[in-house]
């Protein structure tokens, strides 16, 4: 059997991080098994589905390198096929026309609620043949009234679902459009899907779909229902927790590699491995290793992981990532300083906007003192610091040597370290809030560093 998985987002909004994780798991499992990973746009909600949302979904999956292996299937384009299958079930006596009005159904539910019963359709048209002419109707599946619908879920284990909790559900609406249950079963079968991987909020849909598969004579696929992603408070992830759309994380300055790695660890693990590249994940990934417990978003862990991926990148690659946040053209000298300074900055900053802000100190070719820097320089012992500048000029321009000269000067003069370091930073980059002085001296270079220092001391 060739494994076929699918991702099936609805274009009623942006791509949720949970759907992105499903896409990742579907693609990894298909690649691990040498199979195919397909995509379907479930656009049957005509009021809420938009082409703009389709583009946003594709844009997010494109950014994450999770586009399907083949062109997208659009569910709305297969409506004729869905209706054909409903008619087939009608002809075989496995489905029936229901002429109950909205008012009748509401009265039925009210009576059930009055008896403290769970409101369910009471199958009143199941065996009736006195069909009124010219009256609107829906088509309902004849479900199993007793026993259980069972399946072995790859994640959740064996599940027995009581058929008494499933009514004769609608498969074709009164306007002739298919419902979700019928469309999904038809499309998954026609696409050759062998493994349906989705959130565990779909478990209640699964017995209905299994009944449809069997009624239509289709093979039932394997199901894997993953726990949903929760916020740090343990509740289902929603907008109240902050970012929930995949592209929100891009806008916040996360690398796609870090986000993919993080999503991989939301509900799946490979021992104690935290950092796993995509190629390693293909080799290791198994659906059976997905946990049954919900995974909680941990932004601090994601931030750490993003920082680890930044540290692995070349300065040139980092510069390319932060350029959209710099909003300025770089001179040749500024670019050279940035490339030298970025490896040090990524030891402190793990998000692209923060890294770009920290990189500001290397961009300007001339120094503009901020208020703090001006105050530090005003309070400085400039005569003493001029002596230090002379010593630095004679020091080999290596970070360890420069650091040793500064420490020796502090010990020799009895000055407190902040009274030396703060004014030096202010003179070098215009702010006392900056990396270590030795690091700054190396990044800025000997000639330019000495010029800046001598201008102040």
C-alpha positions as CSV (number, residue, x, y, z in Angstrom):
1,X,0.0,0.0,0.0
2,X,1.2,3.5,-0.9
3,X,0.6,5.8,2.0
4,X,-1.3,8.9,1.1
5,X,-2.0,11.7,3.6
6,X,-3.7,15.0,3.1
7,X,-4.1,18.4,4.6
8,X,-7.6,19.9,4.2
9,X,-7.9,23.5,5.5
10,X,-11.1,25.6,5.1
11,X,-10.4,29.0,3.5
12,X,-12.5,30.9,6.2
13,X,-9.4,32.5,7.7
14,X,-5.6,32.4,8.0
15,X,-3.8,29.1,8.5
16,X,-3.9,28.2,12.2
17,X,-0.7,27.0,13.8
18,X,-2.6,23.7,14.7
19,X,-3.4,23.1,11.0
20,X,0.2,23.9,10.1
21,X,1.3,21.3,12.6
22,X,-1.1,18.8,11.0
23,X,0.4,19.6,7.6
24,X,3.9,19.0,9.0
25,X,2.9,15.6,10.5
26,X,1.1,14.6,7.3
27,X,4.0,15.5,5.1
28,X,6.6,13.9,7.4
29,X,4.7,10.6,7.6
30,X,4.2,10.4,3.9
31,X,7.9,11.1,3.3
32,X,8.9,8.6,6.0
33,X,6.8,5.9,4.3
34,X,7.7,6.9,0.7
35,X,4.2,8.0,0.0
36,X,2.3,11.1,-1.1
37,X,1.1,14.2,0.8
38,X,-1.9,15.9,-0.8
39,X,-3.9,19.1,-0.2
40,X,-7.6,19.9,-0.4
41,X,-9.2,23.3,0.0
42,X,-12.5,22.6,1.8
43,X,-14.4,25.6,0.3
44,X,-18.0,24.4,0.6
45,X,-18.8,27.1,3.1
46,X,-19.7,29.6,0.3
47,X,-20.4,32.5,2.7
48,X,-17.2,32.4,4.6
49,X,-14.7,31.0,2.0
50,X,-12.7,33.5,0.1
51,X,-10.0,33.4,-2.5
52,X,-7.9,35.8,-0.3
53,X,-7.9,33.2,2.5
54,X,-6.9,30.5,0.0
55,X,-3.9,32.6,-1.0
56,X,-3.0,33.2,2.7
57,X,-3.1,29.5,3.4
58,X,-0.9,28.7,0.4
59,X,1.5,31.6,1.4
60,X,1.9,30.2,4.9
61,X,2.5,26.6,3.7
62,X,4.9,27.9,1.1
63,X,6.9,29.8,3.7
64,X,7.0,26.6,5.9
65,X,8.0,24.4,2.9
66,X,4.8,22.4,3.5
67,X,3.1,22.7,0.1
68,X,1.4,19.5,-1.1
69,X,3.1,17.2,-3.5
70,X,0.4,17.7,-6.2
71,X,-1.9,20.6,-7.2
72,X,-4.6,21.5,-4.7
73,X,-8.0,19.8,-5.0
74,X,-11.0,22.2,-4.5
75,X,-13.9,20.5,-2.7
76,X,-16.4,22.8,-4.3
77,X,-15.5,21.5,-7.8
78,X,-16.7,18.0,-6.9
79,X,-20.2,18.8,-5.8
80,X,-21.7,16.8,-8.7
81,X,-19.7,13.8,-7.6
82,X,-21.0,14.2,-4.0
83,X,-24.6,14.4,-5.2
84,X,-24.1,11.3,-7.4
85,X,-23.0,9.4,-4.3
86,X,-26.0,10.6,-2.3
87,X,-28.3,9.5,-5.1
88,X,-26.6,6.1,-5.1
89,X,-27.3,5.7,-1.4
90,X,-30.9,6.7,-1.9
91,X,-31.3,4.2,-4.7
92,X,-29.9,1.4,-2.6
93,X,-32.1,2.2,0.4
94,X,-29.2,3.2,2.5
95,X,-30.4,6.8,2.8
96,X,-33.8,8.5,2.7
97,X,-35.5,11.8,2.1
98,X,-36.6,13.7,5.1
99,X,-39.3,16.3,4.7
100,X,-39.4,17.5,8.4
101,X,-39.7,21.3,8.6
102,X,-37.4,23.5,10.7
103,X,-40.4,24.2,13.0
104,X,-41.1,20.5,13.5
105,X,-37.5,19.8,14.3
106,X,-37.3,22.6,16.8
107,X,-40.5,21.3,18.5
108,X,-38.9,17.8,18.6
109,X,-35.8,19.1,20.3
110,X,-37.7,21.2,22.8
111,X,-39.7,18.1,23.8
112,X,-36.5,16.1,24.2
113,X,-34.9,18.8,26.3
114,X,-38.0,18.8,28.5
115,X,-37.4,15.1,29.1
116,X,-33.7,15.8,29.9
117,X,-32.7,14.0,26.7
118,X,-29.9,14.9,24.4
119,X,-31.6,16.5,21.4
120,X,-31.3,14.2,18.4
121,X,-33.2,13.6,15.2
122,X,-35.8,10.9,15.9
123,X,-35.7,9.2,12.5
124,X,-39.3,10.1,11.8
125,X,-39.0,9.9,8.0
126,X,-36.7,6.8,8.0
127,X,-39.4,4.4,6.8
128,X,-42.0,6.7,5.4
129,X,-42.9,6.6,1.7
130,X,-45.7,9.2,1.7
131,X,-43.4,11.8,0.2
132,X,-45.2,15.1,-0.5
133,X,-44.8,16.5,-4.1
134,X,-42.9,19.7,-4.6
135,X,-41.7,19.9,-1.0
136,X,-38.2,20.6,0.0
137,X,-36.3,17.7,1.7
138,X,-32.9,16.8,2.9
139,X,-31.2,13.4,2.4
140,X,-30.2,11.5,5.6
141,X,-28.0,8.4,6.0
142,X,-29.6,5.3,7.6
143,X,-27.2,4.9,10.5
144,X,-26.7,1.8,12.6
145,X,-29.2,2.1,15.5
146,X,-27.5,-0.4,17.9
147,X,-24.0,-1.5,18.9
148,X,-20.8,0.4,18.3
149,X,-18.8,1.9,15.5
150,X,-15.2,1.0,16.3
151,X,-11.7,1.7,15.0
152,X,-8.1,1.4,16.0
153,X,-6.9,5.0,16.2
154,X,-3.1,5.3,15.6
155,X,-2.8,7.9,18.4
156,X,-5.8,7.3,20.7
157,X,-5.9,3.5,20.6
158,X,-9.0,1.4,20.2
159,X,-12.3,3.4,20.2
160,X,-15.8,2.0,20.5
161,X,-18.4,4.8,19.7
162,X,-22.0,4.0,20.8
163,X,-24.3,4.2,17.7
164,X,-27.1,5.3,20.0
165,X,-25.3,8.7,20.1
166,X,-25.5,9.1,16.3
167,X,-28.7,10.1,14.6
168,X,-29.6,9.7,10.9
169,X,-27.4,12.7,9.9
170,X,-27.9,14.8,6.8
171,X,-25.7,14.1,3.8
172,X,-27.5,16.4,1.3
173,X,-29.0,19.7,2.2
174,X,-32.4,20.9,0.9
175,X,-30.6,23.1,-1.7
176,X,-28.9,20.0,-3.0
177,X,-25.5,20.8,-1.6
178,X,-23.5,18.1,0.2
179,X,-22.7,18.3,3.9
180,X,-19.2,18.1,5.3
181,X,-19.5,14.5,6.2
182,X,-20.3,13.3,2.7
183,X,-17.9,15.6,0.9
184,X,-15.0,14.6,3.1
185,X,-15.6,10.9,2.7
186,X,-16.1,11.2,-1.1
187,X,-13.0,13.3,-1.6
188,X,-10.7,11.3,0.7
189,X,-11.7,8.1,-1.2
190,X,-11.3,9.7,-4.6
191,X,-7.9,11.1,-3.7
192,X,-6.8,7.7,-2.4
193,X,-6.1,8.9,1.1
194,X,-5.0,6.0,3.3
195,X,-4.3,7.9,6.5
196,X,-6.5,10.7,7.9
197,X,-4.4,12.7,10.3
198,X,-6.3,15.5,12.2
199,X,-7.1,17.0,15.5
200,X,-9.0,15.0,18.2
201,X,-11.9,17.5,17.9
202,X,-12.9,15.4,14.9
203,X,-13.3,12.2,16.8
204,X,-17.1,12.7,16.9
205,X,-17.1,12.9,13.1
206,X,-15.2,9.7,12.6
207,X,-18.0,7.2,13.4
208,X,-20.3,9.0,11.0
209,X,-17.7,8.9,8.3
210,X,-16.9,5.3,8.9
211,X,-20.6,4.5,8.4
212,X,-20.5,6.4,5.1
213,X,-17.4,4.6,3.9
214,X,-19.1,1.3,4.6
215,X,-22.4,2.3,3.0
216,X,-20.6,3.5,-0.1
217,X,-18.5,0.3,-0.3
218,X,-15.3,2.2,0.2
219,X,-12.2,1.1,2.1
220,X,-12.0,2.8,5.5
221,X,-8.7,4.7,5.9
222,X,-6.6,4.7,9.0
223,X,-7.3,7.5,11.5
224,X,-4.9,9.3,13.7
225,X,-6.5,12.0,16.0
226,X,-3.9,14.3,17.6
227,X,-4.6,16.3,20.8
228,X,-5.1,20.0,20.1
229,X,-2.5,22.6,21.0
230,X,-3.2,24.4,24.2
231,X,-1.9,27.8,25.4
232,X,0.4,28.1,28.4
233,X,-2.6,28.2,30.7
234,X,-3.6,24.7,29.6
235,X,-6.7,25.9,27.6
236,X,-7.3,25.4,23.9
237,X,-5.1,27.7,21.9
238,X,-7.0,30.8,20.8
239,X,-6.5,34.4,19.9
240,X,-6.6,35.4,23.6
241,X,-3.2,33.6,23.9
242,X,-1.7,35.9,21.2
243,X,-0.4,34.5,17.9
244,X,-2.3,31.6,16.5
245,X,-1.9,31.9,12.7
246,X,1.3,30.5,11.2
247,X,2.2,33.7,9.5
248,X,1.9,35.7,12.7
249,X,5.1,33.9,13.8
250,X,6.9,35.0,10.7
251,X,5.8,38.6,11.3
252,X,7.1,38.3,14.9
253,X,10.5,37.4,13.6
254,X,10.8,33.6,13.9
255,X,12.7,31.6,11.4
256,X,10.7,28.9,9.5
257,X,13.2,26.2,10.5
258,X,12.8,27.1,14.1
259,X,9.0,27.1,13.9
260,X,8.8,23.8,12.0
261,X,11.2,22.3,14.6
262,X,9.0,23.6,17.4
263,X,5.7,22.4,15.8
264,X,7.3,19.0,15.4
265,X,7.9,18.8,19.2
266,X,4.3,19.8,20.0
267,X,2.9,16.4,20.7
268,X,5.7,14.3,19.2
269,X,9.1,13.5,20.5
270,X,12.3,11.5,19.8
271,X,13.8,10.9,23.1
272,X,15.4,14.0,24.6
273,X,16.1,15.6,21.2
274,X,15.0,19.2,21.1
275,X,16.7,20.4,18.0
276,X,15.9,18.2,15.0
277,X,16.4,19.3,11.4
278,X,13.8,18.3,8.8
279,X,15.9,15.5,7.2
280,X,16.4,13.9,10.6
281,X,12.7,14.2,11.3
282,X,11.7,12.3,8.1
283,X,13.8,9.3,9.3
284,X,12.4,9.4,12.8
285,X,8.8,10.3,12.4
286,X,6.0,7.8,13.2
287,X,2.4,8.6,13.8
288,X,2.3,6.1,16.7
289,X,4.8,8.3,18.6
290,X,2.3,11.2,18.8
291,X,1.3,11.7,22.4
292,X,-2.3,11.5,23.7
293,X,-1.9,14.5,25.9
294,X,-2.4,18.1,24.6
295,X,0.8,20.0,23.9
296,X,1.1,23.5,25.5
297,X,2.6,26.4,23.6
298,X,5.8,27.5,25.4
299,X,7.0,30.8,23.8
300,X,10.2,30.8,25.8
301,X,11.1,27.4,24.3
302,X,10.3,28.7,20.8
303,X,12.4,31.8,21.4
304,X,15.3,29.6,22.6
305,X,15.0,27.4,19.6
306,X,14.9,30.4,17.2
307,X,18.1,31.6,18.8
308,X,19.8,28.3,18.4
309,X,18.9,28.3,14.6
310,X,20.2,31.9,14.3
311,X,23.5,30.9,15.9
312,X,24.0,28.2,13.2
313,X,23.6,30.7,10.4
314,X,26.3,32.5,8.5
315,X,26.5,36.3,9.1
316,X,25.4,36.7,5.4
317,X,22.3,34.6,5.9
318,X,21.4,36.4,9.1
319,X,21.8,39.8,7.4
320,X,19.5,38.7,4.7
321,X,16.8,37.7,7.3
322,X,17.0,41.0,9.2
323,X,17.2,43.4,6.2
324,X,13.4,43.8,6.0
325,X,13.5,45.1,9.6
326,X,16.3,47.6,9.0
327,X,14.4,49.9,6.6
328,X,17.6,51.5,5.4
329,X,20.3,51.2,2.7
330,X,23.6,50.0,4.1
331,X,26.9,51.6,3.2
332,X,29.8,49.3,2.4
333,X,31.4,50.0,5.7
334,X,28.1,49.5,7.6
335,X,27.6,46.2,5.9
336,X,31.1,45.1,6.8
337,X,30.6,46.1,10.5
338,X,27.2,44.2,10.6
339,X,28.7,41.0,9.2
340,X,31.4,41.1,11.8
341,X,29.0,42.1,14.6
342,X,26.1,39.7,14.0
343,X,27.7,36.6,15.4
344,X,28.1,38.4,18.7
345,X,24.6,39.9,18.6
346,X,22.9,36.6,18.1
347,X,24.3,35.4,21.4
348,X,22.0,37.9,23.0
349,X,19.0,38.3,20.7
350,X,16.8,35.5,19.4
351,X,14.1,37.3,17.4
352,X,14.7,39.0,14.1
353,X,13.2,42.4,15.0
354,X,15.1,42.5,18.2
355,X,18.3,41.5,16.4
356,X,17.8,44.2,13.8
357,X,17.3,46.8,16.6
358,X,20.5,45.7,18.3
359,X,22.3,45.9,15.0
360,X,21.5,49.6,14.8
361,X,24.7,50.4,16.6
362,X,26.7,49.2,13.6
363,X,24.7,50.9,10.8
364,X,25.5,54.6,11.2
365,X,28.8,55.7,9.7
366,X,28.8,58.7,12.1
367,X,28.0,58.7,15.8
368,X,24.9,60.3,17.2
369,X,24.8,60.3,21.0
370,X,21.6,59.4,22.7
371,X,20.7,61.2,26.0
372,X,22.2,58.5,28.2
373,X,25.4,58.4,26.2
374,X,25.8,62.2,26.4
375,X,25.4,62.0,30.2
376,X,27.9,59.2,30.5
377,X,30.5,61.2,28.5
378,X,29.8,64.3,30.5
379,X,30.4,62.5,33.8
380,X,33.5,60.7,32.5
381,X,37.1,61.3,33.5
382,X,38.2,62.2,30.0
383,X,41.9,62.7,30.9
384,X,42.1,59.2,32.3
385,X,40.2,57.7,29.4
386,X,42.5,59.5,26.9
387,X,45.4,57.6,28.6
388,X,43.5,54.3,28.0
389,X,42.9,55.2,24.3
390,X,46.7,55.7,23.9
391,X,47.3,52.2,25.5
392,X,44.7,50.6,23.2
393,X,46.4,52.2,20.2
394,X,49.6,50.3,21.1
395,X,47.7,47.0,21.8
396,X,47.5,44.2,19.2
397,X,44.0,44.4,17.8
398,X,42.7,41.1,19.1
399,X,39.8,40.8,21.5
400,X,41.7,39.0,24.3
401,X,44.5,41.5,24.1
402,X,42.2,44.5,24.1
403,X,40.3,43.1,27.0
404,X,43.5,42.6,29.0
405,X,44.6,46.2,28.3
406,X,41.3,47.5,29.6
407,X,41.3,45.3,32.7
408,X,44.9,46.3,33.4
409,X,44.0,50.0,33.1
410,X,41.0,49.6,35.5
411,X,43.2,47.9,38.1
412,X,46.0,50.4,37.7
413,X,43.9,53.5,38.0
414,X,41.4,52.2,40.6
415,X,38.5,53.3,38.5
416,X,35.3,51.3,38.7
417,X,34.6,49.2,35.6
418,X,31.3,51.0,34.7
419,X,33.0,54.3,34.8
420,X,35.3,53.0,32.0
421,X,33.1,50.8,30.0
422,X,30.0,53.0,29.8
423,X,31.8,56.1,28.4
424,X,33.8,53.9,25.9
425,X,30.5,52.3,24.6
426,X,29.0,55.8,24.3
427,X,31.9,57.1,22.3
428,X,32.0,54.0,20.1
429,X,28.3,53.5,19.2
430,X,26.4,56.4,20.7
431,X,24.7,54.4,23.5
432,X,26.0,52.9,26.8
433,X,23.7,49.9,26.2
434,X,25.8,47.8,23.8
435,X,27.9,44.7,23.7
436,X,31.3,44.5,25.5
437,X,33.8,47.1,24.6
438,X,36.4,44.6,23.2
439,X,33.8,43.2,20.9
440,X,32.8,46.6,19.7
441,X,36.5,47.5,19.0
442,X,37.0,44.4,16.9
443,X,33.7,44.9,14.9
444,X,34.2,48.6,14.3
445,X,37.9,48.1,13.4
446,X,41.1,49.8,14.7
447,X,41.2,53.0,12.7
448,X,37.5,53.9,13.0
449,X,37.4,52.9,16.7
450,X,40.4,55.1,17.5
451,X,38.9,58.0,15.5
452,X,35.7,57.7,17.5
453,X,37.4,57.5,20.8
454,X,39.8,60.3,20.2
455,X,36.9,62.5,19.2
456,X,35.6,62.3,22.7
457,X,38.7,61.9,24.9
